[in-house]
Amino acid sequence: MSFAARLVLVAVVLAAAALPKPPAVDEESYLWLGRVVAWADPYDWSRAWQGTEGVVYAHPPLFLWWMKLLSPLGLGGRLPSLGWVALYALGAATWMKRSCQHPGYAGAAWLCSSTVLLGIENSLMIDLPAVALGTCGLAVYREALSRPNSAAWLGLAGLLLGVAVETKYPAALLVAVVAIHALRVRLAPRHALALAAPLLGVVVLVEGYVFTRYGEFHPWVAWASRDLVAHGPWDDRALGTLTRLALLPTAAGLLLAAPLHVVSGTVLGGVLLLACRPPDLGAGSLAALLAFAALGGALLSRALLATFSPVTRRRKGDRCDSLLLGATVLAVSAGVVLLHNYASARYLLPAAVPAAILVTRSAEEVAGGKRALLVSTVLAGMVAAASAVADWRFVTASLEVARVASASTGVTQFMGEWSFRHGMEASGGERVSPPLLPGTPVLVDDQSGGRVPAEWEPIRRFEAEDRFPLRVVDVAAGAGLYAETLGPLPLALGSGPLTSVTLYEAR
């Protein structure tokens, strides 16, 4: 089997292992959207978490139509979604073979990333189609630069990137990286046209249709209404992004291969830590936070070096490949800080493949580097496996505690997100927000329910105990892989309840 076939096979098998998994993070909201979206009118709906009419929803219609197609299957929609996993792996393999002397090391590092493993296992998430399309678009673009008759390849790259943008708007950052790179390598006008024409054609076609339906330019509407979704300070997002970069493939590999990046990453992480001063964290949590930030900062340092590497460091036939790799990591990271409402590990998925290539290149350049990369990859793989187990246990516990709390109290009004919300709505529950009439009983998920008014009276608490020590969400421990608003740490160790729900009476 070829390298690409092996990588695709392993990725699909790992993703297929999660087919029975309950809905995680926002998967439940996408399942809901698939049931209510109309083919001809994709934004004719409303929901509490959106705040108002559907047209202000932050994502373009191609993903809504994809979920509409899968809606009759429910969670069974994960099976056809394995096609996105295969496409993502194929793009990764193509790019790695072109850019690494030892692509197998890069492929192993990519698959052993916690972010990648969770990203392909939560296969109904909007991130997976956009990341698969964007990664393939970049890989095909890079391949085109090394082929004599490249117009067809560039056209395919433009088509893939255009579809990626109309699946999730932040994919436009990848288009910006390609535009900068094309200018840097002085892409011939006819080749630039071959790249741009299908890309712009997809965007004009989809956005033009939405404009004829609603009379508004949807990307601007989505951007102007971004404050409808709660978000934290930008410096917290910056720290959250840095710590979650540590879970990409594989920052730990730089410890021996390129220690200078670890030094600069530690300085960057320390500065952000001092600027944010996360409250209510003990010495152990602060030390873990600095370690995550240092590893994430090391990867960011490596990307900076690649982006601005001098001509003398380029390999024969490189075609500014380092610029493409480094700028992609930087653009995706900056996009999480500046464009998203919060920092989530999955938002960094578009940077996973170039990160794996950059770290592998560092390992290839020093004696013992590949051995160091292999050791760190194995360690990262153990963390990734534990993260996948922790995520599965968390979503299962969230569903169970929702069922128990609702059945025990008869209360239908709730505050909370993700799997808890899915469980409550499946039982006929209704999501509410303060203020509420005095005396109203409300079930609040303590991990995702948000800030509860101080005057509300707690009546009863339901807990889901768990002995597995790793936690992907633990507000008390300062961990929130899904969002830095839950905690600056991406992962944490814990021994208390895995999740809990409190019954409150509004005052």
C-alpha positions as MATLAB code, in Angstrom:
seq = 'MSFAARLVLVAVVLAAAALPKPPAVDEESYLWLGRVVAWADPYDWSRAWQGTEGVVYAHPPLFLWWMKLLSPLGLGGRLPSLGWVALYALGAATWMKRSCQHPGYAGAAWLCSSTVLLGIENSLMIDLPAVALGTCGLAVYREALSRPNSAAWLGLAGLLLGVAVETKYPAALLVAVVAIHALRVRLAPRHALALAAPLLGVVVLVEGYVFTRYGEFHPWVAWASRDLVAHGPWDDRALGTLTRLALLPTAAGLLLAAPLHVVSGTVLGGVLLLACRPPDLGAGSLAALLAFAALGGALLSRALLATFSPVTRRRKGDRCDSLLLGATVLAVSAGVVLLHNYASARYLLPAAVPAAILVTRSAEEVAGGKRALLVSTVLAGMVAAASAVADWRFVTASLEVARVASASTGVTQFMGEWSFRHGMEASGGERVSPPLLPGTPVLVDDQSGGRVPAEWEPIRRFEAEDRFPLRVVDVAAGAGLYAETLGPLPLALGSGPLTSVTLYEAR';
ca = [
       0.000    0.000    0.000;
       1.151    3.522   -0.713;
       1.802    6.017    2.066;
      -1.401    7.895    1.192;
      -3.499    4.701    1.267;
      -2.088    3.695    4.650;
      -2.728    7.121    6.150;
      -6.286    7.243    4.815;
      -7.022    3.729    6.089;
      -5.736    4.388    9.615;
      -7.562    7.737    9.838;
     -10.869    6.218    8.711;
     -10.532    3.296   11.144;
      -9.840    5.682   14.047;
     -12.835    7.810   13.093;
     -15.071    4.760   12.639;
     -14.291    3.685   16.199;
     -16.375    6.647   17.379;
     -19.483    5.862   15.332;
     -21.491    4.820   18.465;
     -20.410    7.934   20.409;
     -23.191   10.234   21.703;
     -23.345   13.735   20.160;
     -20.407   15.848   21.342;
     -19.913   19.613   21.544;
     -22.084   21.239   18.830;
     -22.941   18.045   16.971;
     -26.411   18.116   18.494;
     -27.088   21.637   17.187;
     -26.031   20.611   13.695;
     -28.349   17.606   13.862;
     -31.141   19.982   14.836;
     -30.299   22.324   11.970;
     -30.376   19.449    9.524;
     -33.959   18.704   10.547;
     -35.295   22.250   10.210;
     -33.318   23.784    7.322;
     -35.135   24.131    4.001;
     -33.189   23.496    0.810;
     -34.334   26.720   -0.823;
     -34.377   28.831    2.342;
     -31.383   27.844    4.498;
     -31.773   30.575    7.121;
     -35.526   30.441    7.711;
     -35.307   29.279   11.334;
     -34.577   30.568   14.827;
     -33.236   29.073   18.023;
     -32.470   30.367   21.501;
     -28.688   30.092   21.255;
     -28.728   32.039   18.003;
     -30.463   34.951   19.675;
     -32.596   36.017   16.711;
     -33.403   35.074   13.096;
     -31.374   32.419   11.342;
     -29.847   34.747    8.759;
     -27.361   36.017   11.362;
     -26.026   32.482   11.812;
     -22.253   32.635   11.521;
     -21.790   29.882    8.943;
     -22.463   29.709    5.178;
     -25.125   27.511    3.617;
     -23.062   24.656    2.161;
     -22.655   23.093    5.583;
     -26.360   23.590    6.345;
     -27.222   21.773    3.133;
     -24.777   18.993    4.019;
     -26.506   18.498    7.362;
     -29.883   18.636    5.620;
     -28.709   15.756    3.446;
     -27.666   13.761    6.518;
     -30.652   14.666    8.712;
     -32.683   11.475    8.041;
     -29.719    9.444    9.335;
     -29.249   11.280   12.663;
     -26.071   10.058   14.319;
     -25.884    7.516   11.486;
     -24.728   10.492    9.425;
     -21.288    9.820   10.843;
     -20.895    6.960    8.389;
     -20.973    9.096    5.199;
     -18.977   11.733    7.088;
     -16.069    9.295    7.063;
     -15.640   10.489    3.493;
     -14.452   13.842    4.873;
     -11.971   11.979    7.074;
     -10.619   10.162    4.017;
     -10.358   13.426    2.065;
      -8.564   15.110    4.975;
      -6.071   12.244    5.241;
      -5.530   12.189    1.477;
      -4.748   15.915    1.475;
      -2.410   15.457    4.435;
      -0.541   12.605    2.737;
      -0.195   14.518   -0.540;
       1.219   17.571    1.200;
       3.539   15.546    3.444;
       5.005   13.552    0.550;
       5.766   16.762   -1.317;
       7.254   18.633    1.663;
       9.047   16.033    3.836;
      11.913   13.637    3.275;
      10.280   11.285    5.810;
       6.493   11.732    5.412;
       5.786    8.717    7.626;
       7.028   10.645   10.659;
       4.775   13.567    9.781;
       1.793   11.253    9.251;
       2.294    9.575   12.621;
       2.661   12.940   14.349;
      -0.528   14.174   12.678;
      -2.604   11.147   13.669;
      -1.266   11.166   17.252;
      -2.459   14.708   17.898;
      -5.325   15.016   20.392;
      -6.859   17.761   18.257;
      -6.783   15.655   15.087;
      -8.074   12.499   16.758;
     -11.007   14.295   18.375;
     -11.611   16.249   15.168;
     -12.056   13.161   13.017;
     -14.038   11.293   15.676;
     -16.545   14.132   16.165;
     -17.302   13.789   12.476;
     -20.585   15.731   12.353;
     -18.824   18.951   13.332;
     -18.674   21.791   10.813;
     -14.889   21.881   11.217;
     -14.282   18.515    9.547;
     -15.678   19.298    6.054;
     -14.061   22.741    6.020;
     -10.703   21.399    7.229;
     -10.751   18.502    4.759;
     -11.529   20.814    1.842;
      -9.062   23.495    2.948;
      -6.229   21.039    3.577;
      -6.788   19.373    0.212;
      -6.923   22.778   -1.463;
      -3.553   23.755    0.015;
      -2.045   20.352   -0.780;
      -3.199   20.479   -4.408;
      -1.942   24.067   -4.737;
       1.479   23.011   -3.429;
       1.500   20.037   -5.787;
       0.661   22.299   -8.729;
       3.758   24.411   -8.091;
       5.987   21.400   -8.776;
       4.249   20.168  -11.927;
       5.016   21.410  -15.451;
       1.383   21.509  -16.591;
      -0.191   22.963  -13.484;
      -3.298   24.810  -14.709;
      -5.634   21.887  -14.023;
      -4.153   21.361  -10.551;
      -4.490   25.053   -9.755;
      -8.098   25.009  -10.919;
      -8.837   22.071   -8.622;
      -7.108   23.880   -5.741;
      -9.235   26.975   -6.337;
     -12.421   24.900   -6.448;
     -11.587   23.124   -3.179;
     -10.720   26.387   -1.419;
     -13.886   28.074   -2.684;
     -16.064   25.236   -1.394;
     -14.162   25.348    1.914;
     -14.930   29.071    2.306;
     -18.615   28.484    1.618;
     -18.600   25.704    4.209;
     -16.977   27.780    6.954;
     -15.986   31.421    6.504;
     -12.657   31.310    8.426;
     -11.341   29.152    5.558;
     -10.907   32.509    3.805;
      -7.713   32.819    5.873;
      -6.284   29.929    3.851;
      -7.168   31.777    0.659;
      -5.291   34.822    1.969;
      -2.223   32.645    2.644;
      -2.374   31.230   -0.900;
      -2.703   34.746   -2.351;
       0.374   35.938   -0.449;
       2.318   32.866   -1.469;
       1.278   33.185   -5.136;
       2.558   36.760   -5.156;
       5.810   35.681   -3.519;
       6.532   32.969   -6.106;
       5.363   35.261   -8.935;
       2.661   32.928  -10.188;
       2.118   33.471  -13.909;
      -1.052   35.470  -14.783;
      -2.675   32.550  -16.610;
      -1.969   30.271  -13.651;
      -3.321   32.861  -11.223;
      -6.493   33.020  -13.316;
      -6.788   29.228  -13.303;
      -6.589   29.335   -9.492;
      -8.862   32.325   -8.899;
     -11.658   31.648  -11.393;
     -13.206   28.530   -9.774;
     -12.595   29.911   -6.280;
     -14.422   33.162   -6.981;
     -17.020   31.321   -9.032;
     -18.094   29.196   -6.059;
     -18.197   32.187   -3.696;
     -20.161   34.389   -6.119;
     -22.609   31.604   -6.924;
     -23.401   30.704   -3.298;
     -23.351   34.218   -1.842;
     -25.267   35.530   -4.838;
     -28.016   32.999   -4.176;
     -28.194   33.970   -0.508;
     -28.309   37.658   -1.467;
     -31.252   37.076   -3.823;
     -33.103   35.336   -0.978;
     -32.401   37.795    1.840;
     -31.141   41.005    0.233;
     -28.030   41.009    2.417;
     -24.383   40.015    2.048;
     -24.302   37.117    4.476;
     -20.625   37.235    5.561;
     -21.088   40.852    6.635;
     -24.347   40.065    8.451;
     -22.643   37.208   10.314;
     -19.689   39.405   11.274;
     -21.856   42.332   12.373;
     -23.922   40.062   14.641;
     -20.973   38.198   16.214;
     -21.655   39.766   19.625;
     -24.902   37.775   19.880;
     -22.670   34.897   20.989;
     -20.817   35.462   24.261;
     -17.056   35.853   24.054;
     -14.195   36.570   26.409;
     -11.373   39.134   26.299;
      -8.923   38.831   23.423;
      -5.955   38.263   25.756;
      -7.713   35.240   27.275;
      -8.339   33.951   23.751;
      -4.657   34.482   22.964;
      -3.578   32.434   25.980;
      -6.229   29.817   25.233;
      -5.047   29.546   21.638;
      -1.414   29.191   22.723;
      -2.168   26.410   25.206;
      -4.301   24.523   22.670;
      -1.547   24.762   20.047;
       0.347   22.380   22.347;
      -2.045   19.597   21.282;
      -1.169   19.939   17.610;
       1.359   17.550   16.021;
       3.558   17.645   17.804;
       4.974   20.569   19.685;
       6.803   18.293   22.114;
       8.944   17.073   19.222;
      10.697   20.434   19.214;
      12.078   19.902   22.713;
      15.145   18.048   21.442;
      15.031   18.841   17.733;
      14.934   22.633   18.101;
      15.209   23.738   21.743;
      15.569   27.407   20.789;
      11.881   27.415   19.839;
      10.996   26.029   23.262;
      12.912   28.882   24.907;
      11.114   31.529   22.860;
       7.801   29.712   23.380;
       8.314   29.698   27.146;
       8.975   33.437   27.110;
       5.841   34.067   25.043;
       3.742   31.815   27.257;
       5.071   33.462   30.414;
       4.268   36.945   29.107;
       0.703   35.973   28.209;
       0.264   34.223   31.535;
       1.334   37.358   33.398;
      -0.957   39.499   31.228;
      -4.026   37.320   31.793;
      -3.417   36.269   35.421;
      -6.035   33.462   35.413;
      -7.856   33.522   38.756;
      -8.560   30.627   41.110;
      -5.790   28.356   39.821;
      -3.418   26.572   42.184;
       0.323   26.275   41.747;
       0.037   22.905   39.968;
      -2.512   24.231   37.466;
      -0.412   27.320   36.796;
       2.645   25.145   36.173;
       0.645   22.985   33.748;
      -0.674   26.115   32.064;
       2.853   27.424   31.545;
       3.965   24.051   30.151;
       1.099   23.977   27.631;
       1.738   27.618   26.706;
       5.466   26.958   26.254;
       4.826   24.030   23.890;
       2.240   26.015   21.941;
       4.598   28.971   21.835;
       7.378   26.709   20.526;
       5.204   25.664   17.608;
       4.312   29.298   16.948;
       8.019   30.167   17.014;
       8.732   27.407   14.491;
       5.982   28.758   12.231;
       7.428   32.267   12.461;
      10.852   30.992   11.434;
       9.345   29.164    8.464;
       7.338   32.180    7.360;
      10.315   34.536    7.387;
      13.108   32.076    6.600;
      15.862   33.612    4.460;
      16.443   32.499    0.892;
      19.678   30.728    1.879;
      17.742   28.275    4.048;
      15.403   27.142    1.282;
      15.790   23.715   -0.240;
      16.256   23.115   -3.937;
      12.880   23.347   -5.658;
      11.278   24.556   -2.447;
       9.106   27.225   -4.134;
       8.797   29.073   -0.796;
       7.226   25.993    0.734;
       8.260   27.107    4.218;
       6.314   30.326    3.742;
       3.170   28.381    2.842;
       3.531   26.093    5.868;
       4.433   28.738    8.440;
       1.931   31.328    7.241;
      -0.885   28.774    7.413;
      -0.140   28.025   11.079;
       0.155   31.740   11.890;
      -3.005   32.710    9.985;
      -5.117   29.989   11.606;
      -3.824   30.892   15.082;
      -4.423   34.615   14.554;
      -7.890   33.852   13.217;
      -8.848   32.060   16.427;
      -7.723   35.042   18.508;
      -9.150   37.825   16.337;
     -12.153   36.340   14.526;
     -13.645   33.638   16.744;
     -15.646   34.230   19.899;
     -13.484   31.874   21.921;
     -10.471   29.609   21.589;
     -11.319   25.984   20.924;
      -8.859   23.228   20.041;
     -10.922   22.254   16.988;
     -10.584   25.733   15.488;
      -6.862   24.999   15.111;
      -7.418   21.885   12.974;
      -6.486   23.644    9.684;
      -2.984   24.146   11.126;
      -2.472   20.471   12.008;
      -0.941   19.221    8.759;
       1.490   22.124    8.232;
       2.449   21.856   11.914;
       3.269   18.163   11.473;
       5.386   18.954    8.415;
       7.270   21.775   10.132;
       8.093   19.704   13.205;
       9.204   16.784   11.014;
      11.472   19.105    9.033;
      13.081   20.262   12.269;
      13.629   16.637   13.272;
      15.192   15.851    9.909;
      17.804   18.584   10.301;
      19.520   17.443   13.527;
      21.190   14.273   14.737;
      18.746   12.217   16.772;
      15.879   14.505   15.797;
      13.757   11.811   14.212;
      14.193    9.619   17.285;
      13.085   12.527   19.487;
      10.107   13.099   17.218;
       9.152    9.430   17.385;
       9.311    9.386   21.201;
       7.258   12.566   21.494;
       4.774   11.229   18.933;
       4.228    8.082   20.991;
       3.701   10.181   24.122;
       1.357   12.517   22.254;
      -0.541    9.491   20.966;
      -1.074    8.260   24.511;
      -2.433   11.680   25.489;
      -4.636   11.690   22.375;
      -6.081    8.274   23.207;
      -6.749    9.363   26.777;
      -8.339   12.599   25.517;
     -10.656   10.642   23.225;
     -11.719    8.420   26.133;
     -12.193   11.448   28.408;
     -14.306   13.223   25.781;
     -16.482   10.149   25.267;
     -17.021    9.712   29.009;
     -17.841   13.400   29.416;
     -20.547   13.479   26.736;
     -22.019   10.195   27.982;
     -22.121   11.506   31.548;
     -23.707   14.773   30.375;
     -26.541   12.898   28.711;
     -27.057   10.634   31.707;
     -27.095   13.412   34.288;
     -29.579   15.357   32.142;
     -31.874   12.325   32.020;
     -31.650   11.667   35.754;
     -32.134   15.309   36.767;
     -35.102   15.810   34.450;
     -36.786   12.550   35.460;
     -36.225   13.131   39.194;
     -37.485   16.700   39.306;
     -39.920   16.956   36.413;
     -38.306   20.303   35.551;
     -38.097   21.039   31.824;
     -36.455   24.476   31.776;
     -32.663   24.390   31.667;
     -29.435   26.278   31.083;
     -26.539   24.419   29.456;
     -24.956   23.439   26.185;
     -23.698   20.553   24.068;
     -24.580   16.990   25.097;
     -26.487   18.186   28.168;
     -28.689   20.354   25.948;
     -29.236   17.417   23.603;
     -30.359   15.253   26.526;
     -32.694   17.895   27.921;
     -34.295   18.706   24.572;
     -34.733   15.009   23.846;
     -36.807   14.900   27.059;
     -38.931   17.874   25.994;
     -36.855   20.495   27.822;
     -36.663   24.180   26.915;
     -33.484   26.256   27.051;
     -33.994   29.516   28.967;
     -31.933   32.554   29.946;
     -32.117   34.963   32.887;
     -34.062   36.913   33.965;
     -36.872   34.529   34.879;
     -40.001   34.892   36.952;
     -39.326   34.414   40.693;
     -39.976   30.847   41.769;
     -39.179   29.350   38.364;
     -37.255   26.050   38.728;
     -34.290   25.678   36.371;
     -31.794   22.855   35.847;
     -28.306   24.275   35.210;
     -25.362   22.297   33.857;
     -22.504   23.366   36.110;
     -19.934   22.868   33.336;
     -21.663   24.707   30.488;
     -24.614   26.598   31.958;
     -22.855   29.941   32.187;
     -23.086   32.457   34.997;
     -26.001   31.892   37.377;
     -27.499   35.004   39.057;
     -26.209   35.271   42.625;
     -29.700   35.575   44.070;
     -30.903   32.239   42.672;
     -31.294   29.574   45.345;
     -29.718   26.124   44.786;
     -32.167   23.372   45.714;
     -30.619   20.067   44.668;
     -27.491   18.785   42.927;
     -27.021   15.783   40.642;
     -23.509   14.461   40.031;
     -21.901   12.010   37.621;
     -18.937   10.372   39.330;
     -16.042    9.044   37.279;
     -12.660    7.544   38.154;
     -10.960    8.339   34.834;
      -8.483   11.070   35.791;
      -8.172   13.088   32.561;
     -10.806   15.779   31.962;
     -11.531   17.727   28.775;
     -13.951   20.011   30.632;
     -13.568   20.776   34.319;
     -14.462   24.321   35.270;
     -13.214   23.862   38.835;
      -9.800   22.723   37.556;
      -9.669   25.459   34.910;
      -9.886   23.091   31.933;
     -11.992   23.666   28.829;
     -10.856   21.992   25.628;
     -14.015   23.252   23.908;
     -13.550   26.896   24.903;
     -11.129   28.963   26.939;
     -14.149   30.628   28.593;
     -14.535   27.365   30.535;
     -10.885   27.408   31.569;
      -7.479   28.335   30.118;
      -6.137   24.763   30.291;
      -6.961   22.442   27.378;
      -6.818   19.340   29.622;
      -6.576   18.710   33.349;
      -6.431   15.937   35.899;
      -9.394   15.633   38.228;
     -10.903   13.297   40.799;
     -14.218   15.007   41.556;
     -17.554   14.639   39.700;
     -17.121   14.412   35.943;
     -20.099   16.684   35.477;
     -22.989   17.900   37.605;
     -26.355   19.628   37.345;
     -27.889   21.910   39.954;
     -31.591   22.607   40.377;
     -32.102   26.324   41.091;
     -35.121   28.384   41.984;
     -35.076   31.820   40.334;
     -35.359   34.778   42.688;
];
